């Protein structure tokens, strides 16, 4: 923690998916464990599981650390009495926890948690200033360090402003502001009105104003440099787009010419001399022809991916339910021998480019159709999850082959496949296409699955106006 210490009492303000806390919270906990501090994370069961998984992915044996008392992952809300939050009682409890950690052989307590979970109902945030100011004083007195997390979409706006008021150091996203200009020391916040504290406050406020003026001058310099950088990057982007168009032309024309030659001569050899070949030689020819066809498919997929990146956007309200039903009808018509139970939630709506969104749905539903092909009881569901990460998200869920979550980060890469070509054919470009379409709409896409037990792909788009 030495590089980012600044203050042992920090807050994190973020407004996206709960996983956005990981770049800040995980290093805090890793440093705490490394330095022999007891580490506490308090949040919802889903958040606790997310932190457990993140620590495990960094090589931490969370089971062992919990067993030895170095790590506490808790969803306990016993500090709320009849749903109410009492700052004094919570500070006393934290102080006791610090003392208990020290008695247990640890250097101190390293604590972080979701303030929505810690404070409970909205009305409890009315005592936030008092709690955070008292927490600042506790951190000065005891070996305690922590980060209080505020999700702008989940706590009242006033609570976020109060949080900035009482933290000397604040993370906005993953960026640490070491000298928060909104900060007011707790001795001023908790002091009675009037008295000698008033003069101290005036002196402190003058120093803050001077800091703001310095910051304004620095901002002007940054903006000038930013304008220059934007102009440079725009020119570089124009050059890159021209190179991409040239590359697409080369792929479409130059690479196909030798493929056509290989295919033509191989087919001629098979037609003219095939009767003289034994089974092994004929098999070699068949593999050459299959390889040529596979290469043609990959070229088509690359060009298709390029068109997604270059295509213009025609945003308008779209009926996702209708698009999904249309895709399902096409799949049934092309594979009439299969029986697949498909459920499409009605009334799904968003704003986007209909052609691009339909292409994304076609890839996701097509994958679900393909990866359930070995199940007699195949089921696919296309719907909306109102409790997904960070809010509402559309999803495509199936009970097919699934995948190992350890390799989930490879799913959306170009030509990345988690199943062999002999198991399930494909080019490895479909999900990369989905990711680019969703990104162009300002959304996110992610997946959850279990090998042999199906997969769910989630994505977000702009909500309807």
TAVEN-V747090 format. One record per backbone hydrogen bond with DSSP energy under -1.0 kcal/mol. NH is the residue of the N-H (numbers start at 1). CO is the residue of the C=O. If there is no record, write none. Layout:
nh->NH co->CO
nh->NH co->CO
This chain:
nh->4 co->1
nh->7 co->5
nh->10 co->146
nh->11 co->169
nh->12 co->148
nh->13 co->171
nh->14 co->150
nh->20 co->17
nh->21 co->18
nh->22 co->19
nh->24 co->21
nh->25 co->21
nh->26 co->22
nh->28 co->24
nh->29 co->25
nh->30 co->26
nh->31 co->27
nh->32 co->28
nh->33 co->29
nh->34 co->30
nh->35 co->31
nh->36 co->33
nh->37 co->32
nh->38 co->108
nh->39 co->70
nh->40 co->110
nh->41 co->72
nh->42 co->112
nh->43 co->74
nh->48 co->44
nh->49 co->45
nh->50 co->46
nh->51 co->47
nh->52 co->48
nh->53 co->49
nh->54 co->50
nh->55 co->51
nh->56 co->52
nh->57 co->53
nh->59 co->56
nh->60 co->55
nh->62 co->60
nh->65 co->61
nh->66 co->62
nh->67 co->63
nh->68 co->64
nh->69 co->66
nh->70 co->65
nh->71 co->65
nh->72 co->39
nh->74 co->41
nh->80 co->77
nh->81 co->84
nh->84 co->81
nh->90 co->86
nh->91 co->87
nh->92 co->88
nh->93 co->89
nh->94 co->90
nh->95 co->91
nh->96 co->92
nh->97 co->93
nh->98 co->94
nh->99 co->95
nh->100 co->96
nh->101 co->97
nh->102 co->98
nh->103 co->99
nh->104 co->100
nh->105 co->102
nh->106 co->101
nh->107 co->36
nh->109 co->143
nh->110 co->38
nh->111 co->145
nh->112 co->40
nh->113 co->147
nh->114 co->42
nh->115 co->149
nh->118 co->114
nh->119 co->115
nh->120 co->116
nh->124 co->121
nh->125 co->122
nh->126 co->123
nh->127 co->124
nh->128 co->125
nh->131 co->127
nh->132 co->128
nh->133 co->129
nh->134 co->130
nh->135 co->131
nh->136 co->132
nh->137 co->133
nh->138 co->134
nh->139 co->135
nh->140 co->136
nh->141 co->137
nh->142 co->138
nh->144 co->142
nh->145 co->109
nh->146 co->8
nh->147 co->111
nh->148 co->10
nh->149 co->113
nh->150 co->12
nh->152 co->14
nh->154 co->151
nh->155 co->151
nh->160 co->156
nh->161 co->157
nh->162 co->158
nh->163 co->159
nh->164 co->160
nh->165 co->161
nh->166 co->162
nh->170 co->177
nh->171 co->11
nh->172 co->175
nh->173 co->13
nh->175 co->172
nh->177 co->170
nh->180 co->168
nh->183 co->180
nh->184 co->165
nh->188 co->185
nh->189 co->185
nh->190 co->186
nh->198 co->195
nh->200 co->196
nh->201 co->197
nh->202 co->198
nh->203 co->199
nh->204 co->200
nh->205 co->201
nh->206 co->202
nh->207 co->203
nh->208 co->204
nh->209 co->205
nh->210 co->206
nh->211 co->207
nh->212 co->208
nh->213 co->209
nh->214 co->210
nh->215 co->211
nh->216 co->212
nh->217 co->213
nh->218 co->214
nh->219 co->215
nh->220 co->216
nh->221 co->217
nh->222 co->218
nh->223 co->219
nh->224 co->220
nh->225 co->221
nh->226 co->222
nh->227 co->223
nh->228 co->224
nh->229 co->225
nh->230 co->226
nh->231 co->227
nh->232 co->228
nh->233 co->229
nh->234 co->230
nh->235 co->231
nh->236 co->232
nh->237 co->233
nh->238 co->234
nh->239 co->235
nh->240 co->236
nh->241 co->237
nh->242 co->238
nh->243 co->239
nh->244 co->240
nh->245 co->241
nh->246 co->242
nh->247 co->243
nh->248 co->244
nh->249 co->245
nh->250 co->246
nh->251 co->247
nh->252 co->248
nh->253 co->249
nh->255 co->250
nh->257 co->253
nh->259 co->255
nh->260 co->256
nh->261 co->257
nh->262 co->258
nh->263 co->259
nh->264 co->260
nh->265 co->261
nh->266 co->262
nh->267 co->263
nh->268 co->264
nh->269 co->265
nh->270 co->266
nh->271 co->267
nh->272 co->268
nh->273 co->269
nh->274 co->270
nh->276 co->273
nh->277 co->274
nh->282 co->278
nh->283 co->279
nh->284 co->280
nh->285 co->281
nh->286 co->282
nh->287 co->283
nh->288 co->284
nh->289 co->285
nh->290 co->286
nh->291 co->287
nh->292 co->288
nh->293 co->289
nh->294 co->290
nh->295 co->291
nh->296 co->292
nh->297 co->293
nh->298 co->294
nh->299 co->295
nh->300 co->296
nh->301 co->297
nh->302 co->298
nh->303 co->299
nh->304 co->300
nh->305 co->301
nh->306 co->302
nh->307 co->303
nh->308 co->304
nh->309 co->305
nh->310 co->306
nh->311 co->307
nh->316 co->352
nh->318 co->350
nh->320 co->348
nh->321 co->348
nh->323 co->319
nh->324 co->320
nh->325 co->321
nh->326 co->322
nh->327 co->323
nh->328 co->324
nh->329 co->325
nh->330 co->326
nh->331 co->327
nh->332 co->328
nh->333 co->329
nh->334 co->330
nh->338 co->335
nh->341 co->378
nh->343 co->380
nh->345 co->382
nh->350 co->318
nh->351 co->462
nh->352 co->316
nh->357 co->353
nh->358 co->354
nh->359 co->355
nh->360 co->356
nh->361 co->357
nh->362 co->358
nh->363 co->359
nh->364 co->360
nh->365 co->361
nh->366 co->362
nh->367 co->363
nh->368 co->364
nh->369 co->365
nh->370 co->366
nh->371 co->367
nh->373 co->370
nh->375 co->372
nh->380 co->341
nh->381 co->397
nh->382 co->343
nh->383 co->395
nh->385 co->393
nh->391 co->388
nh->393 co->385
nh->394 co->459
nh->395 co->383
nh->396 co->457
nh->397 co->381
nh->398 co->455
nh->399 co->379
nh->401 co->371
nh->407 co->404
nh->408 co->405
nh->410 co->407
nh->411 co->408
nh->413 co->410
nh->415 co->428
nh->416 co->413
nh->424 co->420
nh->433 co->429
nh->434 co->430
nh->435 co->431
nh->436 co->432
nh->437 co->433
nh->438 co->434
nh->439 co->435
nh->440 co->436
nh->442 co->439
nh->443 co->438
nh->446 co->458
nh->448 co->456
nh->450 co->454
nh->452 co->401
nh->453 co->450
nh->454 co->400
nh->456 co->448
nh->457 co->396
nh->458 co->446
nh->459 co->394
nh->460 co->444
